[in-house]
């Protein structure tokens, strides 16, 4: 069965973006980019909202994308992944993407029913918050960055009940970034 994974960089105080959407502090170094590329190679589908979809369009052609070797390697990996975009405003998408035809829970159920194993990646805080509220996220993967931004977009939405998690993996990068991988218990 496919695993639904929410993976994002997060500040030490729990935000994926600072005030006014600032994510400048999330840029990966070469070591983290290689790790990220290895992670993305495992993704069999990606769910995203309009904002992240539009941010990631630069990778559809690699025109305007960073030119370092690890970033150049990311482009073809990303382009090969089927993407499902949730948007009330977009009329069309390009690349290896399609607009979601059903509601969030139905799309996720359909993806999980597909044969074989794989990872379905969830991108974007709004979409992830909806999936967390519906208890559909299987794994949380956090790249905890050694910065406190004070306020902004939280990684986790407010919850009414506790959710037990089991640590599956951790890694510390030379930059001080810590990768944490948890599965719902």
Beta strands, then each sheet from edge to edge (+ up, - down):
strand 1: 2-11
strand 2: 15-17
strand 3: 43-49
strand 4: 82-86
strand 5: 97-99
strand 6: 118-123
strand 7: 139-145
strand 8: 153-154
strand 9: 165-172
strand 10: 178-184
sheet 1: 5+ 4+ 3+ 6+ 1+ 7+ 10- 9+
sheet 2: 2+ 8-
end
